[in-house]
Amino acid sequence: MQQLEEKIKQLKAQLEDAKSKLTVAKARLEDLEKQEEEIIKEARELGVEPEDLPGEIERLEKEIEEGIEKAWSYLPKELRK
């Protein structure tokens, strides 16, 4: 009988642990959803729709690379490495 009581006690402890982890996970999910909303809002304020972000990032990376190349071209050849 004592074994059954111990098993029930362990099961209750595991259930409480699972409930606690679920509560933490729900809170984390809520935080992440708020962050996502904020990022989407900021992107739209910058004139970019969320689905266009990968293309916009690629465009900006290319623009930066071109700017760097242009800056290097202004340096005398002796200073380029």
PDB file of N, CA, C and O in Angstrom:
ATOM      1  N   MET A   1       0.820  -1.194   0.000  1.00  0.00           N
ATOM      2  CA  MET A   1       0.000   0.000   0.000  1.00  0.00           C
ATOM      3  C   MET A   1       0.867   1.263   0.000  1.00  0.00           C
ATOM      4  O   MET A   1       0.547   2.258  -0.650  1.00  0.00           O
ATOM      5  N   GLN A   2       1.963   1.194   0.740  1.00  0.00           N
ATOM      6  CA  GLN A   2       2.852   2.343   0.828  1.00  0.00           C
ATOM      7  C   GLN A   2       3.490   2.649  -0.536  1.00  0.00           C
ATOM      8  O   GLN A   2       3.736   3.812  -0.854  1.00  0.00           O
ATOM      9  N   GLN A   3       3.754   1.624  -1.331  1.00  0.00           N
ATOM     10  CA  GLN A   3       4.312   1.820  -2.670  1.00  0.00           C
ATOM     11  C   GLN A   3       3.342   2.603  -3.545  1.00  0.00           C
ATOM     12  O   GLN A   3       3.745   3.499  -4.286  1.00  0.00           O
ATOM     13  N   LEU A   4       2.064   2.259  -3.453  1.00  0.00           N
ATOM     14  CA  LEU A   4       1.055   2.968  -4.240  1.00  0.00           C
ATOM     15  C   LEU A   4       0.977   4.432  -3.829  1.00  0.00           C
ATOM     16  O   LEU A   4       0.880   5.313  -4.683  1.00  0.00           O
ATOM     17  N   GLU A   5       1.020   4.693  -2.530  1.00  0.00           N
ATOM     18  CA  GLU A   5       0.974   6.072  -2.051  1.00  0.00           C
ATOM     19  C   GLU A   5       2.196   6.856  -2.545  1.00  0.00           C
ATOM     20  O   GLU A   5       2.085   8.026  -2.912  1.00  0.00           O
ATOM     21  N   GLU A   6       3.336   6.210  -2.549  1.00  0.00           N
ATOM     22  CA  GLU A   6       4.564   6.853  -3.024  1.00  0.00           C
ATOM     23  C   GLU A   6       4.470   7.150  -4.521  1.00  0.00           C
ATOM     24  O   GLU A   6       4.873   8.224  -4.968  1.00  0.00           O
ATOM     25  N   LYS A   7       3.946   6.215  -5.285  1.00  0.00           N
ATOM     26  CA  LYS A   7       3.773   6.417  -6.723  1.00  0.00           C
ATOM     27  C   LYS A   7       2.796   7.560  -6.991  1.00  0.00           C
ATOM     28  O   LYS A   7       3.025   8.374  -7.885  1.00  0.00           O
ATOM     29  N   ILE A   8       1.720   7.623  -6.230  1.00  0.00           N
ATOM     30  CA  ILE A   8       0.746   8.707  -6.379  1.00  0.00           C
ATOM     31  C   ILE A   8       1.395  10.047  -6.039  1.00  0.00           C
ATOM     32  O   ILE A   8       1.178  11.047  -6.724  1.00  0.00           O
ATOM     33  N   LYS A   9       2.181  10.053  -4.990  1.00  0.00           N
ATOM     34  CA  LYS A   9       2.885  11.267  -4.574  1.00  0.00           C
ATOM     35  C   LYS A   9       3.846  11.741  -5.675  1.00  0.00           C
ATOM     36  O   LYS A   9       3.913  12.932  -5.979  1.00  0.00           O
ATOM     37  N   GLN A  10       4.579  10.803  -6.261  1.00  0.00           N
ATOM     38  CA  GLN A  10       5.498  11.146  -7.347  1.00  0.00           C
ATOM     39  C   GLN A  10       4.735  11.662  -8.563  1.00  0.00           C
ATOM     40  O   GLN A  10       5.152  12.625  -9.206  1.00  0.00           O
ATOM     41  N   LEU A  11       3.631  11.021  -8.866  1.00  0.00           N
ATOM     42  CA  LEU A  11       2.811  11.438 -10.003  1.00  0.00           C
ATOM     43  C   LEU A  11       2.276  12.852  -9.796  1.00  0.00           C
ATOM     44  O   LEU A  11       2.271  13.659 -10.725  1.00  0.00           O
ATOM     45  N   LYS A  12       1.826  13.151  -8.579  1.00  0.00           N
ATOM     46  CA  LYS A  12       1.339  14.495  -8.260  1.00  0.00           C
ATOM     47  C   LYS A  12       2.452  15.530  -8.411  1.00  0.00           C
ATOM     48  O   LYS A  12       2.226  16.623  -8.931  1.00  0.00           O
ATOM     49  N   ALA A  13       3.654  15.178  -7.954  1.00  0.00           N
ATOM     50  CA  ALA A  13       4.795  16.082  -8.061  1.00  0.00           C
ATOM     51  C   ALA A  13       5.141  16.347  -9.526  1.00  0.00           C
ATOM     52  O   ALA A  13       5.426  17.483  -9.906  1.00  0.00           O
ATOM     53  N   GLN A  14       5.115  15.311 -10.331  1.00  0.00           N
ATOM     54  CA  GLN A  14       5.403  15.475 -11.760  1.00  0.00           C
ATOM     55  C   GLN A  14       4.323  16.304 -12.437  1.00  0.00           C
ATOM     56  O   GLN A  14       4.611  17.107 -13.325  1.00  0.00           O
ATOM     57  N   LEU A  15       3.086  16.107 -12.019  1.00  0.00           N
ATOM     58  CA  LEU A  15       1.982  16.887 -12.574  1.00  0.00           C
ATOM     59  C   LEU A  15       2.137  18.363 -12.225  1.00  0.00           C
ATOM     60  O   LEU A  15       1.922  19.223 -13.079  1.00  0.00           O
ATOM     61  N   GLU A  16       2.503  18.666 -10.995  1.00  0.00           N
ATOM     62  CA  GLU A  16       2.721  20.046 -10.579  1.00  0.00           C
ATOM     63  C   GLU A  16       3.884  20.670 -11.349  1.00  0.00           C
ATOM     64  O   GLU A  16       3.827  21.830 -11.755  1.00  0.00           O
ATOM     65  N   ASP A  17       4.933  19.881 -11.540  1.00  0.00           N
ATOM     66  CA  ASP A  17       6.083  20.358 -12.307  1.00  0.00           C
ATOM     67  C   ASP A  17       5.668  20.666 -13.746  1.00  0.00           C
ATOM     68  O   ASP A  17       6.067  21.687 -14.306  1.00  0.00           O
ATOM     69  N   ALA A  18       4.879  19.793 -14.332  1.00  0.00           N
ATOM     70  CA  ALA A  18       4.405  20.004 -15.702  1.00  0.00           C
ATOM     71  C   ALA A  18       3.524  21.251 -15.777  1.00  0.00           C
ATOM     72  O   ALA A  18       3.627  22.022 -16.731  1.00  0.00           O
ATOM     73  N   LYS A  19       2.666  21.456 -14.788  1.00  0.00           N
ATOM     74  CA  LYS A  19       1.817  22.649 -14.762  1.00  0.00           C
ATOM     75  C   LYS A  19       2.662  23.913 -14.678  1.00  0.00           C
ATOM     76  O   LYS A  19       2.387  24.907 -15.351  1.00  0.00           O
ATOM     77  N   SER A  20       3.687  23.858 -13.846  1.00  0.00           N
ATOM     78  CA  SER A  20       4.585  24.997 -13.686  1.00  0.00           C
ATOM     79  C   SER A  20       5.303  25.305 -15.003  1.00  0.00           C
ATOM     80  O   SER A  20       5.385  26.462 -15.413  1.00  0.00           O
ATOM     81  N   LYS A  21       5.811  24.285 -15.648  1.00  0.00           N
ATOM     82  CA  LYS A  21       6.504  24.469 -16.925  1.00  0.00           C
ATOM     83  C   LYS A  21       5.554  24.993 -17.994  1.00  0.00           C
ATOM     84  O   LYS A  21       5.947  25.804 -18.833  1.00  0.00           O
ATOM     85  N   LEU A  22       4.317  24.536 -17.968  1.00  0.00           N
ATOM     86  CA  LEU A  22       3.323  25.015 -18.925  1.00  0.00           C
ATOM     87  C   LEU A  22       3.053  26.504 -18.714  1.00  0.00           C
ATOM     88  O   LEU A  22       2.943  27.261 -19.678  1.00  0.00           O
ATOM     89  N   THR A  23       2.947  26.915 -17.468  1.00  0.00           N
ATOM     90  CA  THR A  23       2.715  28.324 -17.156  1.00  0.00           C
ATOM     91  C   THR A  23       3.872  29.185 -17.660  1.00  0.00           C
ATOM     92  O   THR A  23       3.656  30.249 -18.241  1.00  0.00           O
ATOM     93  N   VAL A  24       5.097  28.718 -17.433  1.00  0.00           N
ATOM     94  CA  VAL A  24       6.279  29.447 -17.905  1.00  0.00           C
ATOM     95  C   VAL A  24       6.285  29.518 -19.426  1.00  0.00           C
ATOM     96  O   VAL A  24       6.575  30.568 -20.000  1.00  0.00           O
ATOM     97  N   ALA A  25       5.970  28.415 -20.073  1.00  0.00           N
ATOM     98  CA  ALA A  25       5.950  28.369 -21.532  1.00  0.00           C
ATOM     99  C   ALA A  25       4.889  29.309 -22.100  1.00  0.00           C
ATOM    100  O   ALA A  25       5.130  29.981 -23.103  1.00  0.00           O
ATOM    101  N   LYS A  26       3.724  29.358 -21.469  1.00  0.00           N
ATOM    102  CA  LYS A  26       2.662  30.256 -21.934  1.00  0.00           C
ATOM    103  C   LYS A  26       3.094  31.713 -21.796  1.00  0.00           C
ATOM    104  O   LYS A  26       2.837  32.525 -22.684  1.00  0.00           O
ATOM    105  N   ALA A  27       3.743  32.042 -20.695  1.00  0.00           N
ATOM    106  CA  ALA A  27       4.217  33.411 -20.487  1.00  0.00           C
ATOM    107  C   ALA A  27       5.277  33.769 -21.531  1.00  0.00           C
ATOM    108  O   ALA A  27       5.275  34.874 -22.074  1.00  0.00           O
ATOM    109  N   ARG A  28       6.175  32.832 -21.804  1.00  0.00           N
ATOM    110  CA  ARG A  28       7.220  33.069 -22.812  1.00  0.00           C
ATOM    111  C   ARG A  28       6.611  33.254 -24.193  1.00  0.00           C
ATOM    112  O   ARG A  28       7.034  34.126 -24.953  1.00  0.00           O
ATOM    113  N   LEU A  29       5.623  32.437 -24.514  1.00  0.00           N
ATOM    114  CA  LEU A  29       4.938  32.556 -25.802  1.00  0.00           C
ATOM    115  C   LEU A  29       4.275  33.920 -25.924  1.00  0.00           C
ATOM    116  O   LEU A  29       4.342  34.554 -26.977  1.00  0.00           O
ATOM    117  N   GLU A  30       3.646  34.366 -24.866  1.00  0.00           N
ATOM    118  CA  GLU A  30       2.992  35.673 -24.871  1.00  0.00           C
ATOM    119  C   GLU A  30       4.025  36.784 -25.108  1.00  0.00           C
ATOM    120  O   GLU A  30       3.777  37.708 -25.882  1.00  0.00           O
ATOM    121  N   ASP A  31       5.171  36.694 -24.448  1.00  0.00           N
ATOM    122  CA  ASP A  31       6.236  37.681 -24.650  1.00  0.00           C
ATOM    123  C   ASP A  31       6.728  37.677 -26.092  1.00  0.00           C
ATOM    124  O   ASP A  31       6.921  38.735 -26.692  1.00  0.00           O
ATOM    125  N   LEU A  32       6.928  36.494 -26.642  1.00  0.00           N
ATOM    126  CA  LEU A  32       7.407  36.394 -28.019  1.00  0.00           C
ATOM    127  C   LEU A  32       6.383  36.932 -29.014  1.00  0.00           C
ATOM    128  O   LEU A  32       6.748  37.567 -30.004  1.00  0.00           O
ATOM    129  N   GLU A  33       5.112  36.680 -28.752  1.00  0.00           N
ATOM    130  CA  GLU A  33       4.065  37.209 -29.631  1.00  0.00           C
ATOM    131  C   GLU A  33       4.040  38.737 -29.582  1.00  0.00           C
ATOM    132  O   GLU A  33       3.828  39.383 -30.609  1.00  0.00           O
ATOM    133  N   LYS A  34       4.254  39.320 -28.399  1.00  0.00           N
ATOM    134  CA  LYS A  34       4.313  40.778 -28.281  1.00  0.00           C
ATOM    135  C   LYS A  34       5.519  41.327 -29.035  1.00  0.00           C
ATOM    136  O   LYS A  34       5.425  42.352 -29.709  1.00  0.00           O
ATOM    137  N   GLN A  35       6.651  40.639 -28.916  1.00  0.00           N
ATOM    138  CA  GLN A  35       7.847  41.064 -29.647  1.00  0.00           C
ATOM    139  C   GLN A  35       7.613  41.009 -31.151  1.00  0.00           C
ATOM    140  O   GLN A  35       8.022  41.904 -31.890  1.00  0.00           O
ATOM    141  N   GLU A  36       6.952  39.948 -31.590  1.00  0.00           N
ATOM    142  CA  GLU A  36       6.660  39.804 -33.016  1.00  0.00           C
ATOM    143  C   GLU A  36       5.783  40.951 -33.495  1.00  0.00           C
ATOM    144  O   GLU A  36       6.040  41.528 -34.552  1.00  0.00           O
ATOM    145  N   GLU A  37       4.753  41.285 -32.729  1.00  0.00           N
ATOM    146  CA  GLU A  37       3.869  42.396 -33.093  1.00  0.00           C
ATOM    147  C   GLU A  37       4.650  43.703 -33.185  1.00  0.00           C
ATOM    148  O   GLU A  37       4.430  44.497 -34.099  1.00  0.00           O
ATOM    149  N   GLU A  38       5.557  43.927 -32.245  1.00  0.00           N
ATOM    150  CA  GLU A  38       6.361  45.155 -32.230  1.00  0.00           C
ATOM    151  C   GLU A  38       7.280  45.213 -33.447  1.00  0.00           C
ATOM    152  O   GLU A  38       7.424  46.268 -34.065  1.00  0.00           O
ATOM    153  N   ILE A  39       7.896  44.096 -33.789  1.00  0.00           N
ATOM    154  CA  ILE A  39       8.785  44.048 -34.956  1.00  0.00           C
ATOM    155  C   ILE A  39       7.997  44.309 -36.233  1.00  0.00           C
ATOM    156  O   ILE A  39       8.451  45.051 -37.105  1.00  0.00           O
ATOM    157  N   ILE A  40       6.835  43.711 -36.343  1.00  0.00           N
ATOM    158  CA  ILE A  40       5.993  43.929 -37.523  1.00  0.00           C
ATOM    159  C   ILE A  40       5.588  45.394 -37.608  1.00  0.00           C
ATOM    160  O   ILE A  40       5.615  45.986 -38.687  1.00  0.00           O
ATOM    161  N   LYS A  41       5.216  45.976 -36.480  1.00  0.00           N
ATOM    162  CA  LYS A  41       4.827  47.390 -36.441  1.00  0.00           C
ATOM    163  C   LYS A  41       5.991  48.274 -36.887  1.00  0.00           C
ATOM    164  O   LYS A  41       5.811  49.183 -37.697  1.00  0.00           O
ATOM    165  N   GLU A  42       7.193  48.004 -36.352  1.00  0.00           N
ATOM    166  CA  GLU A  42       8.371  48.794 -36.717  1.00  0.00           C
ATOM    167  C   GLU A  42       8.698  48.647 -38.206  1.00  0.00           C
ATOM    168  O   GLU A  42       9.037  49.629 -38.867  1.00  0.00           O
ATOM    169  N   ALA A  43       8.598  47.438 -38.727  1.00  0.00           N
ATOM    170  CA  ALA A  43       8.877  47.211 -40.150  1.00  0.00           C
ATOM    171  C   ALA A  43       7.900  48.008 -41.004  1.00  0.00           C
ATOM    172  O   ALA A  43       8.296  48.643 -41.982  1.00  0.00           O
ATOM    173  N   ARG A  44       6.639  47.971 -40.636  1.00  0.00           N
ATOM    174  CA  ARG A  44       5.630  48.712 -41.412  1.00  0.00           C
ATOM    175  C   ARG A  44       5.855  50.216 -41.323  1.00  0.00           C
ATOM    176  O   ARG A  44       5.630  50.943 -42.290  1.00  0.00           O
ATOM    177  N   GLU A  45       6.305  50.683 -40.143  1.00  0.00           N
ATOM    178  CA  GLU A  45       6.614  52.107 -40.007  1.00  0.00           C
ATOM    179  C   GLU A  45       7.763  52.510 -40.920  1.00  0.00           C
ATOM    180  O   GLU A  45       7.848  53.658 -41.355  1.00  0.00           O
ATOM    181  N   LEU A  46       8.646  51.558 -41.209  1.00  0.00           N
ATOM    182  CA  LEU A  46       9.756  51.802 -42.128  1.00  0.00           C
ATOM    183  C   LEU A  46       9.362  51.551 -43.583  1.00  0.00           C
ATOM    184  O   LEU A  46      10.185  51.676 -44.490  1.00  0.00           O
ATOM    185  N   GLY A  47       8.103  51.200 -43.791  1.00  0.00           N
ATOM    186  CA  GLY A  47       7.599  51.005 -45.147  1.00  0.00           C
ATOM    187  C   GLY A  47       7.865  49.629 -45.725  1.00  0.00           C
ATOM    188  O   GLY A  47       7.876  49.458 -46.944  1.00  0.00           O
ATOM    189  N   VAL A  48       8.080  48.650 -44.864  1.00  0.00           N
ATOM    190  CA  VAL A  48       8.368  47.292 -45.336  1.00  0.00           C
ATOM    191  C   VAL A  48       7.357  46.334 -44.715  1.00  0.00           C
ATOM    192  O   VAL A  48       7.177  46.303 -43.498  1.00  0.00           O
ATOM    193  N   GLU A  49       6.710  45.563 -45.562  1.00  0.00           N
ATOM    194  CA  GLU A  49       5.789  44.541 -45.069  1.00  0.00           C
ATOM    195  C   GLU A  49       6.605  43.334 -44.608  1.00  0.00           C
ATOM    196  O   GLU A  49       7.645  43.027 -45.191  1.00  0.00           O
ATOM    197  N   PRO A  50       6.141  42.656 -43.572  1.00  0.00           N
ATOM    198  CA  PRO A  50       6.898  41.518 -43.030  1.00  0.00           C
ATOM    199  C   PRO A  50       7.292  40.472 -44.076  1.00  0.00           C
ATOM    200  O   PRO A  50       8.395  39.928 -44.022  1.00  0.00           O
ATOM    201  N   GLU A  51       6.416  40.195 -45.005  1.00  0.00           N
ATOM    202  CA  GLU A  51       6.738  39.180 -46.008  1.00  0.00           C
ATOM    203  C   GLU A  51       7.810  39.658 -46.994  1.00  0.00           C
ATOM    204  O   GLU A  51       8.399  38.855 -47.717  1.00  0.00           O
ATOM    205  N   ASP A  52       8.058  40.982 -47.015  1.00  0.00           N
ATOM    206  CA  ASP A  52       9.078  41.539 -47.904  1.00  0.00           C
ATOM    207  C   ASP A  52      10.440  41.685 -47.223  1.00  0.00           C
ATOM    208  O   ASP A  52      11.408  42.093 -47.865  1.00  0.00           O
ATOM    209  N   LEU A  53      10.526  41.360 -45.942  1.00  0.00           N
ATOM    210  CA  LEU A  53      11.779  41.545 -45.193  1.00  0.00           C
ATOM    211  C   LEU A  53      12.973  40.804 -45.796  1.00  0.00           C
ATOM    212  O   LEU A  53      14.040  41.405 -45.916  1.00  0.00           O
ATOM    213  N   PRO A  54      12.849  39.526 -46.181  1.00  0.00           N
ATOM    214  CA  PRO A  54      14.027  38.853 -46.754  1.00  0.00           C
ATOM    215  C   PRO A  54      14.579  39.578 -47.987  1.00  0.00           C
ATOM    216  O   PRO A  54      15.793  39.724 -48.130  1.00  0.00           O
ATOM    217  N   GLY A  55      13.703  40.024 -48.861  1.00  0.00           N
ATOM    218  CA  GLY A  55      14.145  40.750 -50.051  1.00  0.00           C
ATOM    219  C   GLY A  55      14.750  42.094 -49.702  1.00  0.00           C
ATOM    220  O   GLY A  55      15.735  42.513 -50.308  1.00  0.00           O
ATOM    221  N   GLU A  56      14.164  42.771 -48.727  1.00  0.00           N
ATOM    222  CA  GLU A  56      14.682  44.067 -48.294  1.00  0.00           C
ATOM    223  C   GLU A  56      16.056  43.913 -47.656  1.00  0.00           C
ATOM    224  O   GLU A  56      16.944  44.733 -47.892  1.00  0.00           O
ATOM    225  N   ILE A  57      16.238  42.880 -46.858  1.00  0.00           N
ATOM    226  CA  ILE A  57      17.545  42.620 -46.246  1.00  0.00           C
ATOM    227  C   ILE A  57      18.593  42.354 -47.330  1.00  0.00           C
ATOM    228  O   ILE A  57      19.711  42.863 -47.262  1.00  0.00           O
ATOM    229  N   GLU A  58      18.226  41.567 -48.309  1.00  0.00           N
ATOM    230  CA  GLU A  58      19.141  41.264 -49.411  1.00  0.00           C
ATOM    231  C   GLU A  58      19.511  42.539 -50.165  1.00  0.00           C
ATOM    232  O   GLU A  58      20.675  42.747 -50.506  1.00  0.00           O
ATOM    233  N   ARG A  59      18.527  43.383 -50.420  1.00  0.00           N
ATOM    234  CA  ARG A  59      18.772  44.645 -51.134  1.00  0.00           C
ATOM    235  C   ARG A  59      19.725  45.533 -50.342  1.00  0.00           C
ATOM    236  O   ARG A  59      20.656  46.115 -50.900  1.00  0.00           O
ATOM    237  N   LEU A  60      19.484  45.632 -49.032  1.00  0.00           N
ATOM    238  CA  LEU A  60      20.338  46.476 -48.191  1.00  0.00           C
ATOM    239  C   LEU A  60      21.760  45.924 -48.098  1.00  0.00           C
ATOM    240  O   LEU A  60      22.725  46.688 -48.108  1.00  0.00           O
ATOM    241  N   GLU A  61      21.891  44.601 -48.008  1.00  0.00           N
ATOM    242  CA  GLU A  61      23.230  44.000 -47.980  1.00  0.00           C
ATOM    243  C   GLU A  61      23.991  44.317 -49.267  1.00  0.00           C
ATOM    244  O   GLU A  61      25.183  44.622 -49.229  1.00  0.00           O
ATOM    245  N   LYS A  62      23.302  44.243 -50.396  1.00  0.00           N
ATOM    246  CA  LYS A  62      23.924  44.548 -51.681  1.00  0.00           C
ATOM    247  C   LYS A  62      24.325  46.025 -51.726  1.00  0.00           C
ATOM    248  O   LYS A  62      25.411  46.365 -52.196  1.00  0.00           O
ATOM    249  N   GLU A  63      23.451  46.885 -51.240  1.00  0.00           N
ATOM    250  CA  GLU A  63      23.737  48.316 -51.210  1.00  0.00           C
ATOM    251  C   GLU A  63      24.964  48.613 -50.344  1.00  0.00           C
ATOM    252  O   GLU A  63      25.805  49.431 -50.718  1.00  0.00           O
ATOM    253  N   ILE A  64      25.066  47.968 -49.218  1.00  0.00           N
ATOM    254  CA  ILE A  64      26.223  48.144 -48.329  1.00  0.00           C
ATOM    255  C   ILE A  64      27.494  47.665 -49.015  1.00  0.00           C
ATOM    256  O   ILE A  64      28.518  48.347 -48.988  1.00  0.00           O
ATOM    257  N   GLU A  65      27.425  46.497 -49.626  1.00  0.00           N
ATOM    258  CA  GLU A  65      28.589  45.942 -50.323  1.00  0.00           C
ATOM    259  C   GLU A  65      29.045  46.884 -51.426  1.00  0.00           C
ATOM    260  O   GLU A  65      30.244  47.109 -51.591  1.00  0.00           O
ATOM    261  N   GLU A  66      28.114  47.430 -52.176  1.00  0.00           N
ATOM    262  CA  GLU A  66      28.464  48.368 -53.241  1.00  0.00           C
ATOM    263  C   GLU A  66      29.101  49.630 -52.656  1.00  0.00           C
ATOM    264  O   GLU A  66      30.043  50.176 -53.230  1.00  0.00           O
ATOM    265  N   GLY A  67      28.596  50.084 -51.533  1.00  0.00           N
ATOM    266  CA  GLY A  67      29.168  51.260 -50.874  1.00  0.00           C
ATOM    267  C   GLY A  67      30.596  51.011 -50.415  1.00  0.00           C
ATOM    268  O   GLY A  67      31.460  51.879 -50.535  1.00  0.00           O
ATOM    269  N   ILE A  68      30.833  49.814 -49.889  1.00  0.00           N
ATOM    270  CA  ILE A  68      32.181  49.458 -49.451  1.00  0.00           C
ATOM    271  C   ILE A  68      33.131  49.410 -50.650  1.00  0.00           C
ATOM    272  O   ILE A  68      34.247  49.924 -50.583  1.00  0.00           O
ATOM    273  N   GLU A  69      32.689  48.799 -51.728  1.00  0.00           N
ATOM    274  CA  GLU A  69      33.518  48.719 -52.934  1.00  0.00           C
ATOM    275  C   GLU A  69      33.830  50.112 -53.469  1.00  0.00           C
ATOM    276  O   GLU A  69      34.951  50.383 -53.899  1.00  0.00           O
ATOM    277  N   LYS A  70      32.845  50.980 -53.441  1.00  0.00           N
ATOM    278  CA  LYS A  70      33.037  52.354 -53.910  1.00  0.00           C
ATOM    279  C   LYS A  70      34.051  53.071 -53.024  1.00  0.00           C
ATOM    280  O   LYS A  70      34.913  53.793 -53.523  1.00  0.00           O
ATOM    281  N   ALA A  71      33.949  52.874 -51.708  1.00  0.00           N
ATOM    282  CA  ALA A  71      34.891  53.505 -50.786  1.00  0.00           C
ATOM    283  C   ALA A  71      36.309  53.013 -51.050  1.00  0.00           C
ATOM    284  O   ALA A  71      37.249  53.808 -51.041  1.00  0.00           O
ATOM    285  N   TRP A  72      36.476  51.707 -51.285  1.00  0.00           N
ATOM    286  CA  TRP A  72      37.800  51.153 -51.583  1.00  0.00           C
ATOM    287  C   TRP A  72      38.357  51.758 -52.873  1.00  0.00           C
ATOM    288  O   TRP A  72      39.561  51.983 -52.995  1.00  0.00           O
ATOM    289  N   SER A  73      37.475  52.015 -53.822  1.00  0.00           N
ATOM    290  CA  SER A  73      37.947  52.553 -55.107  1.00  0.00           C
ATOM    291  C   SER A  73      38.512  53.961 -54.957  1.00  0.00           C
ATOM    292  O   SER A  73      39.302  54.395 -55.794  1.00  0.00           O
ATOM    293  N   TYR A  74      38.129  54.673 -53.923  1.00  0.00           N
ATOM    294  CA  TYR A  74      38.638  56.025 -53.696  1.00  0.00           C
ATOM    295  C   TYR A  74      40.039  56.022 -53.085  1.00  0.00           C
ATOM    296  O   TYR A  74      40.752  57.023 -53.146  1.00  0.00           O
ATOM    297  N   LEU A  75      40.421  54.903 -52.502  1.00  0.00           N
ATOM    298  CA  LEU A  75      41.752  54.812 -51.908  1.00  0.00           C
ATOM    299  C   LEU A  75      42.802  54.640 -52.994  1.00  0.00           C
ATOM    300  O   LEU A  75      42.576  53.945 -53.985  1.00  0.00           O
ATOM    301  N   PRO A  76      43.946  55.273 -52.803  1.00  0.00           N
ATOM    302  CA  PRO A  76      45.030  55.035 -53.770  1.00  0.00           C
ATOM    303  C   PRO A  76      45.426  53.545 -53.746  1.00  0.00           C
ATOM    304  O   PRO A  76      45.324  52.882 -52.714  1.00  0.00           O
ATOM    305  N   LYS A  77      45.866  53.053 -54.870  1.00  0.00           N
ATOM    306  CA  LYS A  77      46.214  51.630 -54.980  1.00  0.00           C
ATOM    307  C   LYS A  77      47.262  51.206 -53.951  1.00  0.00           C
ATOM    308  O   LYS A  77      47.254  50.066 -53.485  1.00  0.00           O
ATOM    309  N   GLU A  78      48.156  52.117 -53.601  1.00  0.00           N
ATOM    310  CA  GLU A  78      49.216  51.773 -52.651  1.00  0.00           C
ATOM    311  C   GLU A  78      48.652  51.460 -51.269  1.00  0.00           C
ATOM    312  O   GLU A  78      49.272  50.722 -50.502  1.00  0.00           O
ATOM    313  N   LEU A  79      47.497  52.004 -50.945  1.00  0.00           N
ATOM    314  CA  LEU A  79      46.918  51.802 -49.606  1.00  0.00           C
ATOM    315  C   LEU A  79      45.947  50.621 -49.547  1.00  0.00           C
ATOM    316  O   LEU A  79      45.550  50.195 -48.462  1.00  0.00           O
ATOM    317  N   ARG A  80      45.574  50.106 -50.689  1.00  0.00           N
ATOM    318  CA  ARG A  80      44.639  48.972 -50.717  1.00  0.00           C
ATOM    319  C   ARG A  80      45.392  47.696 -50.367  1.00  0.00           C
ATOM    320  O   ARG A  80      46.519  47.478 -50.810  1.00  0.00           O
ATOM    321  N   LYS A  81      44.747  46.862 -49.565  1.00  0.00           N
ATOM    322  CA  LYS A  81      45.359  45.582 -49.189  1.00  0.00           C
ATOM    323  C   LYS A  81      44.451  44.450 -49.571  1.00  0.00           C
ATOM    324  O   LYS A  81      44.782  43.287 -49.340  1.00  0.00           O
TER     325      LYS A  81
END
